[in-house]
Amino acid sequence: MEFRKAKEKDIFQILEIIKSNNPKYAKQMALMEIQEMFSKSLCKPIYIVAEEKKKIIAFGGFNSSWLDNAIFNVFWVNVNPKYRRGGVGSMLICDLIKRIKETKDVKAKMILISTKTPSFYKHLGFRQITLRYDNEYILMSLNL
Ligand SMILES: CC(C)(COP(=O)(O)OP(=O)(O)OC[C@H]1O[C@@H](n2cnc3c(N)ncnc32)[C@H](O)[C@@H]1OP(=O)(O)O)[C@@H](O)C(=O)NCCC(=O)NCCS
């Protein structure tokens, strides 16, 4: 399995994973969020994909916050349902953390995530900041 930056040609496979994991999420909105990586936006997200035998099996994104560019948001962490509970999600988060730490021009201080699966992140060292941050989502952080 290889972790690498997403390419425009990966968008279709990324959207298929989003569709199976988040069937209620507006497809057009998801498409715009992924396409943002290939835009000229100042606060562009970077999406990383996990590829196995030329198939995208997981992906996740990050960008640095407008408020403090040493704080990074991690989002859209999704593993294809067929590949779950095999360690792919954990390896993906470790890869994202490594890339965030290697970001040029800024010394990353903290990662923030908002999640419905806090136990997945707890086992990776994140701690809970708020309960019911946004409906059923919980805000968590990791100090770097
Ligand atoms: C959450 C998710 C990314 C985990 O990916 P994964 O590849 O299955 O995770 P791992 O195999 O690395 O899991 C490592 C540990 O995290 C915990 N964990 C993983 N998924 C979990 C879940 N859905 N609920 C609770 N704990 C979970 C378990 O302790 C697991 O260890 P175990 O399998 O030995 O019990 C994946 O289930 C997913 O894509 N879910 C749908 C989208 C989502 O909820 N994304 C996260 C929100 S940002």
The ligand as an SDF file (V2000), in Angstrom:
LIG
                    3D

 48 50  0  0  0  0  0  0  0  0999 V2000
  -13.0060    5.6100   11.3940 C   0  0  0  0  0  0  0  0  0  0  0  0
  -12.2120    4.9070   10.2810 C   0  0  0  0  0  0  0  0  0  0  0  0
  -11.4110    5.9560    9.4980 C   0  0  0  0  0  0  0  0  0  0  0  0
  -11.2680    3.9020   10.9000 C   0  0  0  0  0  0  0  0  0  0  0  0
  -10.4750    3.2780    9.8950 O   0  0  0  0  0  0  0  0  0  0  0  0
   -9.9420    1.7720   10.0790 P   0  0  0  0  0  0  0  0  0  0  0  0
   -8.9880    1.4850    8.9770 O   0  0  0  0  0  0  0  0  0  0  0  0
  -11.0910    0.8680   10.1980 O   0  0  0  0  0  0  0  0  0  0  0  0
   -9.2060    1.9170   11.4790 O   0  0  0  0  0  0  0  0  0  0  0  0
   -8.0910    0.9680   12.1300 P   0  0  0  0  0  0  0  0  0  0  0  0
   -8.2110   -0.4220   11.5910 O   0  0  0  0  0  0  0  0  0  0  0  0
   -6.7650    1.6240   11.9650 O   0  0  0  0  0  0  0  0  0  0  0  0
   -8.5770    1.0070   13.6630 O   0  0  0  0  0  0  0  0  0  0  0  0
   -7.6980    1.1220   14.7190 C   0  0  0  0  0  0  0  0  0  0  0  0
   -8.4670    1.1340   16.0290 C   0  0  0  0  0  0  0  0  0  0  0  0
   -9.3220    2.2960   16.0990 O   0  0  0  0  0  0  0  0  0  0  0  0
  -10.5570    1.9520   16.7560 C   0  0  0  0  0  0  0  0  0  0  0  0
  -11.6460    2.0870   15.7730 N   0  0  0  0  0  0  0  0  0  0  0  0
  -11.5790    1.9780   14.4270 C   0  0  0  0  0  0  0  0  0  0  0  0
  -12.7760    2.2150   13.8450 N   0  0  0  0  0  0  0  0  0  0  0  0
  -13.6280    2.4770   14.8350 C   0  0  0  0  0  0  0  0  0  0  0  0
  -15.0140    2.8020   14.8710 C   0  0  0  0  0  0  0  0  0  0  0  0
  -15.7490    2.9020   13.7420 N   0  0  0  0  0  0  0  0  0  0  0  0
  -15.5860    2.9990   16.0820 N   0  0  0  0  0  0  0  0  0  0  0  0
  -14.8570    2.9030   17.2010 C   0  0  0  0  0  0  0  0  0  0  0  0
  -13.5200    2.5940   17.2390 N   0  0  0  0  0  0  0  0  0  0  0  0
  -12.9270    2.3870   16.0740 C   0  0  0  0  0  0  0  0  0  0  0  0
  -10.3960    0.5050   17.2170 C   0  0  0  0  0  0  0  0  0  0  0  0
   -9.8380    0.5340   18.5140 O   0  0  0  0  0  0  0  0  0  0  0  0
   -9.3940   -0.0410   16.2300 C   0  0  0  0  0  0  0  0  0  0  0  0
   -8.6460   -1.1190   16.7470 O   0  0  0  0  0  0  0  0  0  0  0  0
   -9.2090   -2.6310   16.6380 P   0  0  0  0  0  0  0  0  0  0  0  0
   -9.6470   -2.8370   15.2070 O   0  0  0  0  0  0  0  0  0  0  0  0
   -8.0170   -3.4390   17.0200 O   0  0  0  0  0  0  0  0  0  0  0  0
  -10.3460   -2.7000   17.5880 O   0  0  0  0  0  0  0  0  0  0  0  0
  -13.1690    4.1320    9.3010 C   0  0  0  0  0  0  0  0  0  0  0  0
  -13.9840    3.2900   10.0740 O   0  0  0  0  0  0  0  0  0  0  0  0
  -14.0540    5.0150    8.4620 C   0  0  0  0  0  0  0  0  0  0  0  0
  -13.6690    5.4000    7.3550 O   0  0  0  0  0  0  0  0  0  0  0  0
  -15.2590    5.3380    8.9680 N   0  0  0  0  0  0  0  0  0  0  0  0
  -16.2240    6.1360    8.2480 C   0  0  0  0  0  0  0  0  0  0  0  0
  -15.8270    7.5660    8.1720 C   0  0  0  0  0  0  0  0  0  0  0  0
  -15.4340    8.1410    9.5270 C   0  0  0  0  0  0  0  0  0  0  0  0
  -16.1530    7.9680   10.5110 O   0  0  0  0  0  0  0  0  0  0  0  0
  -14.2810    8.8400    9.5420 N   0  0  0  0  0  0  0  0  0  0  0  0
  -13.7300    9.4440   10.7530 C   0  0  0  0  0  0  0  0  0  0  0  0
  -14.3520   10.7540   11.0020 C   0  0  0  0  0  0  0  0  0  0  0  0
  -13.3280   12.1060   10.6150 S   0  0  0  0  0  0  0  0  0  0  0  0
  1  2  1  0
  2  3  1  0
  2  4  1  0
  2 36  1  0
  4  5  1  0
  5  6  1  0
  6  7  2  0
  6  8  1  0
  6  9  1  0
  9 10  1  0
 10 11  2  0
 10 12  1  0
 10 13  1  0
 13 14  1  0
 14 15  1  0
 15 16  1  0
 15 30  1  0
 16 17  1  0
 17 18  1  0
 17 28  1  0
 18 19  1  0
 18 27  1  0
 19 20  2  0
 20 21  1  0
 21 22  1  0
 21 27  2  0
 22 23  1  0
 22 24  2  0
 24 25  1  0
 25 26  2  0
 26 27  1  0
 28 29  1  0
 28 30  1  0
 30 31  1  0
 31 32  1  0
 32 33  2  0
 32 34  1  0
 32 35  1  0
 36 37  1  0
 36 38  1  0
 38 39  2  0
 38 40  1  0
 40 41  1  0
 41 42  1  0
 42 43  1  0
 43 44  2  0
 43 45  1  0
 45 46  1  0
 46 47  1  0
 47 48  1  0
M  END
$$$$
